[in-house]
Amino acid sequence: MSSITILKDKCVGCKICANTCPFGAIEIENKKAIIKDNCTLCGSCINVCKFNAIELKKDTVTNVDISSYTGIFVFAEHKNGIIEDVVFELLGKAKELSNDLNTKVSAIILGENLDKSCKDLIAYGADIVYCIDNPEFANYSDEKYSLAISKLIEDNKPEIVLLGATSYGRSLAPRIASKLNTGLTADCTILEIDSKEKLLQQTRPAFGGNLMATIVCPNHRPQMATVRPKIMKALEPDYCRKGKIINCNNFDLPKSKTKVIDICQFKNESLNIEDAEIIVAVGRGIGDSNNMKLVEELAHLLNAQIGASRAAVDEGIVDYSHQIGQTGKTVSPKFYFALGISGAIQHTAGISSSDIIIAINKDPDAPIFKIANYGLVGTIEDLLPKIIKNLKEKSL
């Protein structure tokens, strides 16, 4: 691992490096500089040291024959025999990327009784399906799944591997990346191919959502990314498509350290907010918590689900299960009402696929108005009663 080292015999404790460090990662103790854990290896201290007392030790980079890697792999997550929608969304994006790279799209699926699932994957865009149909993989296991998928990737050398940013994917992806000694970009919102270098450009919100960062992995393969549900668009299924199914059951895996005793599923009586066609979402600008009664009445009239920004959840206005955005759920309703939501990047990342966004905010310069199809400037307590009255009069 790369690191910055202080050469004690040369350091005189002049404090120039400490004063220069933009992250406050250097302290002076007993007239010697000390590098703290929050060092980012930016190197600014090295350039200002007059005594050459600071040096950067870089990792030895293992050369990878990038030309030997080709194709795009998508991990096909499924539960109870039903493939997650995000898999079909990733296959749609993978087909788009494959056109830029002139390569094929493959899906990896593990589990039991997978004949129908394999056909579904081909219908949604997979050219090849690597199928591990084995009772050993009937129940999801980080340990088993990561070992099997890593082996498939090592044997077939895809240049890109995509997984859904689900609870399973977020746990599985870093394990695989670590085993393969490659990079991973989590929670991507945009995936594109650089026309010149043919690298996968992976874009995601960074620094608390205050900016969008585009990340590339030029020296290692495969290029790995996770993508949140509802971000990409799935293709229309074509069950006349022809594809190849490769059964991969000859795995000599080490004995598992974990054993699934039982799986307990909780019944959720309410509609999953991710599937809602109409969402009424609130932010910190909702004002008095009593205004939630107006929000609930509006949601009832529209047969809508209630969502929230992280700020509203942090304020205790709404429960976390309603949170939408980079740190919550991603949605794509037909109508999205943003009430008192400023429109920070981390929130808009979760609603960008909405058909129509209607925003109400008292700040005319709120960022939410930049992406809203319709906007009303005013307070919740002034505008919501009028909207509710109008809806009741029209018997909606």
C-alpha positions as CSV (number, residue, x, y, z in Angstrom):
1,M,0.0,0.0,0.0
2,S,1.3,3.5,-0.9
3,S,2.3,5.7,2.0
4,I,4.1,8.9,2.9
5,T,7.0,8.6,5.3
6,I,8.8,11.2,7.4
7,L,12.6,10.7,7.5
8,K,13.3,11.5,11.1
9,D,17.0,12.2,10.7
10,K,16.2,15.0,8.2
11,C,13.1,16.5,9.7
12,V,13.7,19.6,11.8
13,G,10.1,20.3,12.8
14,C,9.8,23.5,10.9
15,K,6.0,23.1,10.5
16,I,5.9,24.1,6.9
17,C,4.4,20.7,5.8
18,A,1.8,20.9,8.6
19,N,0.7,24.3,7.6
20,T,0.6,23.3,3.9
21,C,-1.5,20.1,4.3
22,P,-5.0,20.9,3.1
23,F,-6.4,18.0,5.2
24,G,-4.7,18.7,8.5
25,A,-3.1,15.3,8.3
26,I,0.3,16.3,9.7
27,E,1.2,17.1,13.4
28,I,4.4,18.1,15.0
29,E,5.4,16.1,18.1
30,N,8.8,16.5,19.8
31,K,10.0,18.6,16.9
32,K,9.2,15.9,14.3
33,A,6.4,15.7,11.8
34,I,3.9,12.8,12.1
35,I,1.5,11.7,9.4
36,K,-2.0,11.0,10.6
37,D,-4.5,8.4,9.4
38,N,-6.5,10.9,7.3
39,C,-3.6,11.5,4.9
40,T,-4.8,11.3,1.3
41,L,-1.4,11.0,-0.3
42,C,-1.9,14.2,-2.2
43,G,1.8,15.0,-2.0
44,S,1.5,18.7,-1.2
45,C,3.8,18.3,1.8
46,I,6.6,16.7,-0.3
47,N,6.8,19.7,-2.6
48,V,7.3,22.2,0.2
49,C,9.8,20.4,2.4
50,K,13.1,22.2,2.1
51,F,15.0,19.4,3.8
52,N,13.8,16.4,1.6
53,A,12.5,14.8,4.8
54,I,9.3,13.5,3.3
55,E,9.0,10.7,0.7
56,L,6.2,8.9,-1.0
57,K,6.5,5.2,-1.2
58,K,4.3,3.9,-4.1
59,D,3.0,0.4,-4.5
60,T,4.6,-1.8,-7.2
61,V,2.1,-1.9,-10.0
62,T,1.6,-5.4,-11.4
63,N,1.3,-5.2,-15.2
64,V,-1.9,-6.7,-16.6
65,D,-2.3,-7.7,-20.2
66,I,-5.4,-5.6,-20.8
67,S,-5.7,-6.8,-24.4
68,S,-6.6,-10.3,-23.2
69,Y,-9.8,-9.1,-21.5
70,T,-13.0,-8.8,-23.5
71,G,-16.7,-8.9,-23.0
72,I,-19.1,-7.6,-20.3
73,F,-20.4,-9.7,-17.4
74,V,-23.6,-9.0,-15.4
75,F,-24.3,-10.8,-12.1
76,A,-27.9,-12.0,-12.2
77,E,-29.2,-11.7,-8.7
78,H,-32.5,-13.5,-8.0
79,K,-34.7,-14.3,-5.0
80,N,-37.1,-17.2,-4.8
81,G,-36.5,-17.8,-8.5
82,I,-37.4,-14.3,-9.5
83,I,-34.6,-12.2,-11.2
84,E,-34.3,-8.7,-9.7
85,D,-35.3,-5.9,-12.0
86,V,-31.9,-4.3,-11.7
87,V,-30.4,-7.2,-13.5
88,F,-32.5,-6.5,-16.6
89,E,-31.6,-2.8,-16.3
90,L,-27.9,-3.7,-16.2
91,L,-28.3,-6.0,-19.2
92,G,-29.9,-3.1,-21.1
93,K,-27.0,-0.8,-20.3
94,A,-24.4,-3.6,-21.0
95,K,-25.9,-4.1,-24.5
96,E,-25.4,-0.3,-25.1
97,L,-21.8,-0.4,-23.8
98,S,-21.1,-3.6,-25.9
99,N,-22.0,-1.8,-29.1
100,D,-19.3,0.8,-28.3
101,L,-16.8,-2.0,-27.6
102,N,-17.9,-4.5,-30.3
103,T,-18.1,-7.2,-27.7
104,K,-20.6,-9.7,-26.2
105,V,-22.7,-9.5,-23.0
106,S,-22.7,-12.4,-20.6
107,A,-24.8,-13.1,-17.4
108,I,-23.7,-15.1,-14.4
109,I,-26.4,-16.8,-12.4
110,L,-26.1,-19.2,-9.5
111,G,-28.8,-21.2,-7.7
112,E,-31.1,-24.1,-8.3
113,N,-33.7,-24.9,-11.1
114,L,-32.5,-22.0,-13.3
115,D,-33.8,-23.1,-16.7
116,K,-36.5,-20.4,-17.0
117,S,-34.1,-17.7,-15.5
118,C,-31.5,-18.5,-18.1
119,K,-34.1,-17.9,-20.9
120,D,-35.2,-14.7,-19.3
121,L,-31.6,-13.4,-19.2
122,I,-31.2,-14.1,-22.9
123,A,-34.5,-12.4,-23.7
124,Y,-33.4,-9.3,-21.9
125,G,-30.1,-9.0,-23.8
126,A,-27.5,-11.6,-22.6
127,D,-25.6,-13.3,-25.5
128,I,-24.1,-15.9,-23.1
129,V,-25.4,-17.2,-19.7
130,Y,-22.9,-18.9,-17.4
131,C,-25.2,-21.0,-15.2
132,I,-24.2,-22.7,-12.0
133,D,-27.3,-24.8,-11.3
134,N,-26.4,-26.5,-8.0
135,P,-28.2,-27.0,-4.7
136,E,-25.0,-25.7,-3.0
137,F,-25.9,-22.2,-4.3
138,A,-29.7,-22.4,-3.6
139,N,-29.2,-19.9,-0.7
140,Y,-27.2,-16.8,-1.2
141,S,-23.8,-16.9,0.5
142,D,-21.1,-14.2,0.2
143,E,-18.4,-16.7,0.7
144,K,-19.6,-19.3,-1.9
145,Y,-20.8,-16.8,-4.5
146,S,-17.7,-14.7,-4.4
147,L,-15.4,-17.7,-4.9
148,A,-17.4,-19.1,-7.8
149,I,-17.9,-15.8,-9.6
150,S,-14.2,-14.9,-9.1
151,K,-13.2,-18.2,-10.7
152,L,-15.5,-17.6,-13.7
153,I,-14.1,-14.1,-14.2
154,E,-10.5,-15.4,-13.9
155,D,-11.2,-18.1,-16.5
156,N,-13.1,-15.9,-19.0
157,K,-11.5,-12.5,-18.5
158,P,-14.3,-10.0,-19.1
159,E,-13.2,-6.4,-19.3
160,I,-16.3,-5.1,-17.4
161,V,-18.3,-6.6,-14.6
162,L,-21.5,-5.0,-13.4
163,L,-23.6,-5.8,-10.3
164,G,-26.7,-4.3,-8.8
165,A,-26.2,-2.0,-5.8
166,T,-28.5,-4.1,-3.7
167,S,-27.8,-5.5,-0.2
168,Y,-26.4,-8.6,-1.9
169,G,-24.4,-6.7,-4.6
170,R,-22.9,-4.2,-2.2
171,S,-21.6,-7.1,-0.1
172,L,-20.5,-9.3,-3.0
173,A,-18.8,-6.8,-5.3
174,P,-16.0,-5.7,-3.0
175,R,-15.2,-9.3,-2.1
176,I,-14.8,-10.1,-5.8
177,A,-12.8,-7.0,-6.6
178,S,-10.4,-7.8,-3.7
179,K,-9.9,-11.4,-4.9
180,L,-9.2,-10.1,-8.4
181,N,-7.0,-7.2,-7.3
182,T,-9.0,-4.7,-9.3
183,G,-10.9,-1.5,-8.6
184,L,-14.6,-1.0,-7.9
185,T,-16.9,2.0,-8.2
186,A,-20.0,1.8,-6.1
187,D,-23.5,3.3,-6.7
188,C,-22.9,4.6,-10.2
189,T,-25.5,6.7,-11.9
190,I,-23.9,7.0,-15.3
191,L,-21.8,4.4,-17.3
192,E,-20.2,5.4,-20.6
193,I,-17.4,4.2,-22.8
194,D,-14.6,6.7,-23.4
195,S,-14.4,6.9,-27.2
196,K,-10.6,7.4,-27.3
197,E,-9.3,5.0,-24.7
198,K,-12.3,2.6,-24.6
199,L,-12.3,2.8,-20.8
200,L,-15.5,2.5,-18.7
201,Q,-16.3,5.9,-17.3
202,Q,-18.1,5.3,-14.0
203,T,-19.9,8.4,-12.7
204,R,-21.3,8.7,-9.1
205,P,-22.1,11.4,-6.6
206,A,-19.1,12.2,-4.3
207,F,-18.3,14.4,-1.3
208,G,-21.7,14.0,0.2
209,G,-23.4,14.5,-3.2
210,N,-21.9,18.0,-3.7
211,L,-20.4,17.0,-7.0
212,M,-20.3,14.2,-9.6
213,A,-17.1,12.2,-9.9
214,T,-16.1,10.2,-13.0
215,I,-13.8,7.3,-12.2
216,V,-11.8,5.1,-14.5
217,C,-9.7,2.0,-13.9
218,P,-6.9,2.1,-16.6
219,N,-4.4,-0.4,-15.2
220,H,-6.4,-3.3,-13.8
221,R,-9.1,-5.6,-15.1
222,P,-11.9,-6.2,-15.0
223,Q,-13.4,-2.7,-14.5
224,M,-16.1,-3.2,-11.9
225,A,-19.1,-1.1,-10.9
226,T,-22.4,-1.4,-9.0
227,V,-25.5,0.4,-10.1
228,R,-28.6,1.2,-8.1
229,P,-32.0,-0.1,-9.2
230,K,-34.2,2.2,-11.3
231,I,-31.2,4.1,-12.8
232,M,-30.8,2.3,-16.1
233,K,-33.5,1.2,-18.6
234,A,-34.2,-2.4,-19.4
235,L,-34.7,-3.5,-23.0
236,E,-38.0,-4.9,-24.1
237,P,-37.7,-8.7,-23.7
238,D,-37.4,-10.7,-26.9
239,Y,-38.0,-14.4,-26.3
240,C,-37.1,-15.2,-29.9
241,R,-33.5,-14.1,-29.3
242,K,-30.9,-16.8,-29.5
243,G,-28.2,-17.1,-26.9
244,K,-25.8,-19.7,-25.5
245,I,-26.2,-21.3,-22.0
246,I,-23.0,-22.7,-20.5
247,N,-23.5,-25.0,-17.5
248,C,-20.6,-24.5,-15.1
249,N,-20.9,-27.1,-12.3
250,N,-17.3,-28.4,-12.1
251,F,-16.3,-26.2,-9.2
252,D,-13.8,-27.4,-6.6
253,L,-14.7,-25.0,-3.9
254,P,-13.3,-25.1,-0.4
255,K,-15.6,-26.2,2.4
256,S,-17.9,-23.4,3.4
257,K,-17.4,-21.8,6.8
258,T,-21.1,-20.8,7.0
259,K,-24.3,-22.8,7.1
260,V,-27.8,-21.4,6.4
261,I,-30.1,-22.7,9.2
262,D,-33.3,-21.0,8.1
263,I,-34.5,-18.0,6.2
264,C,-37.2,-15.9,7.8
265,Q,-39.1,-13.4,5.6
266,F,-41.1,-10.5,7.0
267,K,-44.4,-9.6,5.4
268,N,-44.6,-6.0,4.2
269,E,-48.2,-4.9,4.1
270,S,-47.5,-1.6,2.4
271,L,-46.5,-1.1,-1.3
272,N,-42.8,-1.0,-1.9
273,I,-42.0,2.7,-2.5
274,E,-39.7,1.6,-5.4
275,D,-42.8,0.3,-7.3
276,A,-45.1,3.3,-6.6
277,E,-46.5,5.1,-9.6
278,I,-47.1,8.3,-7.5
279,I,-44.9,9.5,-4.7
280,V,-45.4,12.5,-2.5
281,A,-42.0,13.3,-0.9
282,V,-41.1,15.7,1.8
283,G,-37.9,17.5,2.8
284,R,-36.7,19.7,5.7
285,G,-38.6,22.6,4.1
286,I,-41.9,20.9,5.0
287,G,-41.8,23.3,8.0
288,D,-43.9,22.4,11.0
289,S,-44.3,18.6,11.5
290,N,-48.0,19.3,11.7
291,N,-47.9,19.9,7.9
292,M,-47.4,16.1,7.6
293,K,-51.2,15.8,8.0
294,L,-51.6,17.8,4.8
295,V,-49.0,15.6,3.1
296,E,-50.8,12.5,4.2
297,E,-54.1,13.8,3.0
298,L,-52.6,14.6,-0.4
299,A,-51.0,11.2,-0.7
300,H,-54.4,9.6,0.2
301,L,-56.2,11.6,-2.5
302,L,-53.6,10.6,-5.1
303,N,-53.3,7.0,-3.9
304,A,-49.6,7.8,-3.5
305,Q,-46.7,6.6,-1.4
306,I,-44.9,9.0,1.0
307,G,-41.2,9.5,0.4
308,A,-38.6,11.7,2.0
309,S,-35.2,13.3,1.6
310,R,-32.4,12.4,4.0
311,A,-32.8,15.8,5.7
312,A,-36.4,15.0,6.6
313,V,-35.4,11.6,7.9
314,D,-32.5,13.1,10.0
315,E,-35.0,15.6,11.4
316,G,-37.2,12.7,12.5
317,I,-40.1,13.9,10.3
318,V,-40.3,10.6,8.4
319,D,-39.0,7.1,9.0
320,Y,-35.9,5.9,7.2
321,S,-37.9,3.3,5.2
322,H,-39.2,6.3,3.2
323,Q,-35.8,7.8,2.4
324,I,-35.1,8.4,-1.3
325,G,-31.8,9.3,-2.9
326,Q,-28.2,8.2,-2.8
327,T,-28.4,7.0,0.7
328,G,-32.0,5.7,0.4
329,K,-34.0,4.1,-2.4
330,T,-34.1,4.9,-6.1
331,V,-37.5,5.4,-7.6
332,S,-39.0,6.0,-11.1
333,P,-42.7,6.9,-10.6
334,K,-45.0,8.5,-13.1
335,F,-45.5,11.5,-10.8
336,Y,-43.1,12.7,-8.1
337,F,-44.1,15.5,-5.8
338,A,-41.1,17.2,-4.1
339,L,-42.4,19.2,-1.2
340,G,-39.9,21.3,0.6
341,I,-37.0,19.5,-0.9
342,S,-34.1,21.7,-2.0
343,G,-32.8,19.3,-4.6
344,A,-29.3,18.2,-3.5
345,I,-27.4,15.9,-5.9
346,Q,-27.7,13.0,-3.4
347,H,-31.5,13.2,-3.5
348,T,-31.9,13.9,-7.2
349,A,-29.8,10.9,-8.0
350,G,-32.6,8.8,-6.7
351,I,-35.4,10.5,-8.7
352,S,-33.9,11.2,-12.1
353,S,-35.9,8.5,-13.8
354,S,-39.3,9.9,-12.7
355,D,-41.6,10.8,-15.6
356,I,-42.9,14.0,-14.2
357,I,-41.5,16.0,-11.2
358,I,-43.6,18.6,-9.5
359,A,-41.8,20.8,-6.9
360,I,-43.0,23.1,-4.2
361,N,-40.4,25.2,-2.4
362,K,-40.4,28.7,-0.9
363,D,-36.9,29.4,-2.4
364,P,-37.2,30.3,-6.0
365,D,-33.5,29.4,-6.5
366,A,-33.8,25.9,-5.1
367,P,-31.9,23.4,-7.3
368,I,-35.0,21.2,-7.4
369,F,-36.6,23.6,-9.9
370,K,-33.8,22.9,-12.4
371,I,-35.0,19.3,-12.9
372,A,-38.7,19.8,-12.1
373,N,-41.3,19.7,-14.9
374,Y,-43.6,22.0,-12.9
375,G,-42.7,24.2,-10.0
376,L,-44.6,26.3,-7.5
377,V,-42.9,28.9,-5.3
378,G,-44.5,29.1,-1.9
379,T,-44.8,27.5,1.5
380,I,-46.4,24.1,2.1
381,E,-49.0,25.5,4.5
382,D,-50.1,28.0,1.9
383,L,-50.2,25.9,-1.3
384,L,-51.1,22.3,-0.1
385,P,-54.6,23.3,1.2
386,K,-55.4,24.9,-2.2
387,I,-54.2,21.8,-4.1
388,I,-56.1,19.4,-1.8
389,K,-59.3,21.5,-2.2
390,N,-58.9,21.6,-5.9
391,L,-58.5,17.8,-6.1
392,K,-61.5,17.2,-3.9
393,E,-63.6,19.5,-6.1
394,K,-62.6,17.6,-9.2
395,S,-63.2,14.3,-7.4
396,L,-59.7,12.9,-8.2
